Every structure is written in C-alpha cells, then in structure tokens.
C-alpha cells in the first residue's frame, strides 16, 4: 500500500486581490506552497506527492518550488483544470494509484495542518474508506434566500470541513467517475463520496488549520508564523 498526496494549487486566488497568486505569496521567508509541501515531504508515512498547478505554471512550479526547495517525494507537477474538482481528477489520473492505496488531498494554501493528526486520518480512511478533518462552527449559521433568513440550523450539528481529506484510491476514483457521468460539481471531494452513499468519517481538526484565501487570512497566517507555527528558513 502506498500513501499518495495530491496538493491542489491551481486556483487563481481572485479573493486575495494580489498580482501574485496566493500560493506563491511569502510566509516566513518561503512561498506558502513550499510550507505546505514540506508538511508531507518530511513525513515518513508519505510515499508520493503530486502537485497540481495552473496549466500555464507547471514549469514554474517545478523549477521555483519543487527544485528550489528540494522536495524529494514530489513525483510530478500536474496541470490543473478550470475547477478544483477537475484539478483533483487530473491528479488522480497522473498518480496511477491502485486498489489498496490511500490518497490524501490537501489544499496548497493550508500550511498550518498539524501533522500529529496524519496517522489517525490515514488509519481511519483505511478502515472506513473516507475521512476528513473538520471543526465545529463557532457562530450561529443562517440559511438565507433572497435576502431573508429562511432557517437557523442547529449549530451543534454543523462542522466546518477542512483538509486533508483522505480516501481509499478506488473509492475516490469511483466517486469522480460518477461525478463526471452526472455532470456534478461538489465543493469538496468528500461530497462526491457522499453521493455514492458511502460513509465518510470526520476527525476533529484545528482552528489554526486555516485556508489562506483573503488578505485577512494572510494577516492571521503571518501572526501564526511569528509564533513558530511553521518552520522558517
């Protein structure tokens, strides 16, 4: 059995409002994406990593991220698609996984994932078939339709999904095939597996495991990095 990591980093980052794509912005002296890759390149449980980059930036990512920071487990840089789901599907095709392999998907702009949670994630995914990280929501959530509150769901039942999301290879591949057949686009990979009627386990993650998407997220990330939450150069 191999453990394969797919790192989707093909987004344009329009919400960041920066001329530089968010994954290349500097955090503690290195690009955010380099910090994220280091989490898995340095971990003994990981066998292979595939980085999924914008199609026009494959060569750049290979030279300026993979080669420059000497990531030994990165087996390839794959061109992404228009949507994140398409990018992950491209990564699945490139990694050529087999039955029994485990595939871990982690956002390229989540550099604060606590790797102490990696072993429980892998073990749960191997047993159940699918597992993700999440945290209970802190705020009251409203369902809104046409500018008016339609409902207030019970906050005790609501969790905010994070990555990594981990799957048995054959289950994730089947979920992506079904999504293509049905022309369905989900907001994460777990939602594709849910559509198959398969169980998806969830483990308590960390509120520090933020996805750096907006300028406010970057401010918070830089505050975390000052307290040595990620390795520095």
Long-range contacts (C-beta under 8 A, 24 or more apart in sequence): 1-100, 1-101, 1-102, 1-126, 2-47, 2-48, 2-97, 2-98, 2-101, 2-102, 3-45, 3-46, 3-47, 3-48, 3-101, 3-102, 3-104, 3-122, 4-47, 4-48, 4-49, 4-50, 4-95, 4-97, 4-101, 4-102, 4-103, 4-104, 4-169, 5-40, 5-46, 5-48, 5-49, 5-50, 5-73, 5-103, 5-104, 5-105, 5-106, 6-49, 6-50, 6-52, 6-88, 6-91, 6-92, 6-95, 6-103, 6-104, 6-105, 6-106, 7-33, 7-36, 7-37, 7-40, 7-49, 7-50, 7-51, 7-52, 7-105, 7-106, 7-107, 7-108, 8-52, 8-80, 8-84, 8-87, 8-88, 8-91, 8-105, 8-107, 8-108, 9-33, 9-36, 9-51, 9-52, 9-53, 9-61, 9-80, 9-107, 9-108, 9-109, 10-52, 10-53, 10-54, 10-55, 10-79, 10-80, 10-81, 10-84, 10-87, 11-84, 11-109, 12-54, 13-213, 15-213, 15-214, 16-213, 16-214, 16-215, 16-218, 17-215, 18-215, 21-54, 21-57, 22-109, 22-212, 22-213, 22-218, 23-108, 23-109, 25-212, 25-218, 27-111, 27-212, 27-218, 27-221, 27-222, 27-225, 27-230, 28-222, 28-225, 28-230, 28-231, 28-232, 28-233, 29-232, 29-233, 30-69, 30-232, 30-233, 31-64, 31-65, 32-108, 32-109, 32-111, 32-212, 32-221, 33-61, 33-65, 33-108, 33-109, 34-65, 34-68, 34-69, 35-111, 35-230, 35-231, 36-106, 36-107, 36-108, 36-109, 36-110, 36-111, 36-113, 37-65, 37-66, 37-69, 37-71, 37-74, 38-69, 38-71, 38-231, 39-106, 39-111, 39-113, 39-115, 40-73, 40-104, 40-106, 41-71, 41-72, 41-73, 41-74, 43-115, 43-118, 45-118, 45-119, 45-122, 46-73, 46-104, 47-73, 48-73, 48-75, 48-95, 49-73, 49-74, 49-75, 50-74, 50-75, 50-76, 50-77, 50-78, 50-91, 50-94, 50-95, 51-76, 51-77, 51-78, 51-108, 52-77, 52-78, 52-79, 52-80, 52-87, 52-88, 52-90, 52-91, 52-108, 53-77, 53-78, 53-79, 53-80, 54-79, 54-80, 55-79, 55-80, 83-185, 85-176, 85-179, 85-185, 85-186, 85-189, 85-192, 88-176, 88-189, 89-176, 89-180, 92-169, 92-172, 92-173, 92-176, 97-169, 97-173, 98-169, 99-169, 99-170, 100-168, 100-169, 100-170, 101-168, 101-169, 102-126, 102-166, 102-167, 102-168, 102-169, 103-166, 103-167, 103-168, 103-169, 103-172, 104-164, 104-165, 104-166, 105-163, 105-164, 105-165, 105-166, 105-167, 105-189, 106-163, 106-164, 106-165, 107-163, 107-211, 109-211, 109-212, 109-213, 110-162, 110-163, 110-209, 110-210, 110-211, 110-212, 111-212, 111-221, 111-230, 112-206, 112-208, 112-209, 112-210, 112-221, 112-224, 112-229, 112-230, 113-163, 113-164, 113-206, 113-209, 114-206, 114-208, 114-209, 117-203, 117-205, 117-206, 118-164, 120-203, 121-164, 121-166, 121-203, 122-166, 124-166, 124-201, 124-203, 125-166, 125-167, 125-168, 125-201, 126-168, 128-199, 128-200, 128-201, 129-167, 129-168, 129-171, 129-193, 129-198, 129-199, 129-200, 130-165, 130-166, 130-167, 130-168, 130-171, 130-172, 130-190, 130-193, 130-198, 130-199, 130-200, 130-201, 131-165, 131-166, 131-167, 131-200, 131-201, 131-202, 131-203, 132-161, 132-162, 132-163, 132-164, 132-165, 132-166, 132-188, 132-190, 132-200, 132-201, 132-202, 132-203, 133-161, 133-162, 133-163, 133-164, 133-165, 133-202, 133-203, 133-204, 133-205, 133-206, 133-209, 134-159, 134-160, 134-161, 134-162, 134-202, 134-203, 134-204, 134-205, 135-159, 135-160, 135-162, 135-204, 135-205, 135-206, 135-207, 135-209, 136-160, 159-202, 161-188, 161-190, 161-202, 162-205, 162-209, 162-211, 163-188, 163-211, 165-189, 165-190, 167-193, 171-196, 171-198
